[in-house]
Amino acid sequence: MTRIAGLLRITDRIVVRGTLVISVAALAAIVLINVLEIFSRTFFHVSYAWIYETNLLLAAWTYFLGIVPVYARNGDVSVVGLRLLLPRNKQAMFDRGIHVICTVTFAITAWFAWELIELQLPFRTPGSGLPNAAFTAPLLLGLAGLIVVLLNKLVANGPAAAHGVGGLAQ
């Protein structure tokens, strides 16, 4: 079991850092694209049709991959608040229950995201011709990342701050 825990810890660190890098890069691209749009409209009176769809695509990647580091840090405020209402001896059991429920929920959602991607493969957006599946892919990748984070928390058998999920500062 320690080999599995070690492998999950390493995978968790890679997934959390990778999703953080990708989501920050997507956010930076959104800012740069919008600066280009403002500049081109202001000085050249030209607007690019591809910017709208590209912004939507990058926003999906930013959100659905950016949620992984938030979960890695126990960033769900409502669950943390509910946990604090419980007696200290019940909090670990509550954490494990939430992790199991979330893992199963995310796995089911990932299955349906995969099914949706398969349906979307032949279709493209009307404006820029971006593949429709590219809009659902970050959901599937984010769910896979969340599952890795939650499995790591379950195997570590303790609160996230105690074992440094994702290798990020808690």
C-alpha positions as CSV (number, residue, x, y, z in Angstrom):
1,M,0.0,0.0,0.0
2,T,2.9,2.4,0.6
3,R,4.0,2.0,-3.1
4,I,0.5,3.0,-4.2
5,A,0.5,5.9,-1.7
6,G,3.8,7.1,-3.0
7,L,2.7,6.8,-6.6
8,L,-0.5,8.7,-5.9
9,R,1.5,11.4,-4.1
10,I,3.8,11.9,-7.1
11,T,0.9,11.7,-9.6
12,D,-1.0,14.2,-7.5
13,R,1.9,16.6,-7.5
14,I,2.3,16.4,-11.2
15,V,-1.4,16.7,-11.9
16,V,-1.9,19.7,-9.6
17,R,1.1,21.6,-10.9
18,G,0.3,20.7,-14.5
19,T,-3.3,21.9,-14.3
20,L,-2.2,25.0,-12.5
21,V,0.3,25.8,-15.3
22,I,-2.2,25.1,-18.1
23,S,-5.0,27.1,-16.4
24,V,-2.7,30.1,-15.8
25,A,-1.4,29.9,-19.4
26,A,-5.0,29.8,-20.7
27,L,-5.8,32.8,-18.6
28,A,-2.8,34.7,-19.9
29,A,-3.8,33.8,-23.4
30,I,-7.3,35.2,-22.8
31,V,-5.8,38.5,-21.6
32,L,-3.4,38.7,-24.5
33,I,-6.1,38.0,-27.1
34,N,-8.4,40.6,-25.6
35,V,-5.6,43.2,-25.6
36,L,-5.1,42.3,-29.3
37,E,-8.8,42.8,-29.9
38,I,-8.9,46.2,-28.0
39,F,-5.8,47.3,-29.9
40,S,-7.0,46.3,-33.3
41,R,-10.5,47.8,-32.8
42,T,-9.1,51.1,-31.4
43,F,-6.3,51.7,-33.9
44,F,-7.4,49.7,-37.0
45,H,-11.2,49.5,-36.7
46,V,-10.9,45.7,-37.2
47,S,-12.4,43.0,-35.1
48,Y,-11.5,39.3,-35.3
49,A,-14.3,36.8,-35.5
50,W,-12.3,34.0,-34.0
51,I,-11.7,35.8,-30.7
52,Y,-15.1,35.1,-29.2
53,E,-15.0,31.3,-29.7
54,T,-11.3,31.2,-28.6
55,N,-12.2,33.1,-25.4
56,L,-14.9,30.6,-24.6
57,L,-12.6,27.7,-25.2
58,L,-9.8,29.1,-23.1
59,A,-12.2,30.0,-20.4
60,A,-13.4,26.4,-20.2
61,W,-9.8,25.2,-19.9
62,T,-9.0,27.8,-17.3
63,Y,-12.0,26.9,-15.1
64,F,-12.1,23.2,-15.4
65,L,-8.4,22.7,-14.9
66,G,-8.1,25.5,-12.4
67,I,-10.5,23.8,-10.0
68,V,-8.0,20.9,-9.5
69,P,-5.5,23.0,-7.4
70,V,-8.5,24.5,-5.4
71,Y,-9.6,21.0,-4.4
72,A,-6.1,20.0,-3.7
73,R,-5.9,22.8,-1.1
74,N,-9.3,21.9,0.4
75,G,-10.7,25.1,-1.1
76,D,-14.4,24.1,-1.0
77,V,-15.5,26.7,1.6
78,S,-18.9,25.2,2.2
79,V,-17.6,21.7,3.0
80,V,-14.8,23.1,5.2
81,G,-17.4,25.2,7.1
82,L,-19.7,22.2,7.6
83,R,-16.8,20.1,8.7
84,L,-15.9,22.6,11.4
85,L,-19.4,22.2,12.9
86,L,-18.7,18.5,13.7
87,P,-16.8,17.3,16.8
88,R,-13.1,16.8,16.2
89,N,-13.3,13.0,16.5
90,K,-15.9,12.9,13.6
91,Q,-14.1,15.2,11.2
92,A,-11.8,12.6,9.7
93,M,-14.7,10.3,9.1
94,F,-16.6,13.1,7.5
95,D,-13.6,14.0,5.3
96,R,-13.3,10.4,4.1
97,G,-17.0,10.2,3.3
98,I,-16.9,13.4,1.3
99,H,-13.9,12.2,-0.6
100,V,-15.6,8.9,-1.5
101,I,-18.8,10.6,-2.5
102,C,-16.9,13.2,-4.6
103,T,-14.7,10.6,-6.2
104,V,-17.7,8.5,-7.3
105,T,-19.6,11.6,-8.5
106,F,-16.6,12.8,-10.5
107,A,-16.0,9.4,-12.0
108,I,-19.6,9.2,-13.2
109,T,-19.5,12.7,-14.6
110,A,-16.2,11.8,-16.3
111,W,-17.9,8.8,-18.0
112,F,-20.6,11.1,-19.4
113,A,-18.0,13.7,-20.4
114,W,-16.2,11.0,-22.4
115,E,-19.6,10.0,-24.0
116,L,-20.2,13.6,-24.9
117,I,-16.8,14.0,-26.4
118,E,-17.4,10.9,-28.6
119,L,-20.6,12.5,-29.9
120,Q,-19.0,15.9,-30.5
121,L,-16.0,14.6,-32.4
122,P,-17.4,15.1,-35.9
123,F,-18.7,18.6,-35.2
124,R,-17.0,22.0,-35.3
125,T,-17.9,25.5,-34.2
126,P,-19.7,27.6,-36.8
127,G,-17.3,30.5,-36.7
128,S,-13.7,29.4,-36.3
129,G,-14.2,25.7,-37.0
130,L,-12.8,24.7,-33.6
131,P,-13.6,21.1,-32.7
132,N,-16.6,21.0,-30.3
133,A,-14.9,18.2,-28.3
134,A,-12.2,20.7,-27.4
135,F,-14.8,22.5,-25.2
136,T,-15.6,19.3,-23.3
137,A,-12.0,17.9,-23.0
138,P,-11.0,20.2,-20.1
139,L,-14.0,19.0,-18.2
140,L,-12.9,15.4,-18.6
141,L,-9.2,16.2,-17.8
142,G,-10.3,18.3,-14.8
143,L,-12.4,15.5,-13.5
144,A,-9.5,13.0,-13.9
145,G,-7.3,15.4,-12.0
146,L,-9.9,15.8,-9.2
147,I,-10.1,12.0,-8.9
148,V,-6.4,11.7,-8.5
149,V,-6.3,14.4,-5.8
150,L,-9.2,12.8,-3.9
151,L,-7.7,9.3,-4.1
152,N,-4.4,10.7,-2.8
153,K,-6.3,12.3,0.1
154,L,-8.1,9.0,0.8
155,V,-4.9,7.0,0.8
156,A,-3.0,9.5,2.9
157,N,-5.8,9.2,5.4
158,G,-5.5,12.6,6.9
159,P,-6.4,16.2,6.3
160,A,-4.9,17.8,3.2
161,A,-2.7,20.3,5.1
162,A,-1.0,17.4,6.9
163,H,0.4,15.7,3.8
164,G,0.8,18.6,1.4
165,V,-1.5,17.6,-1.5
166,G,-0.1,18.7,-4.8
167,G,3.2,19.9,-3.3
168,L,1.7,23.4,-3.1
169,A,1.8,25.7,-0.1
170,Q,-1.2,25.1,2.1
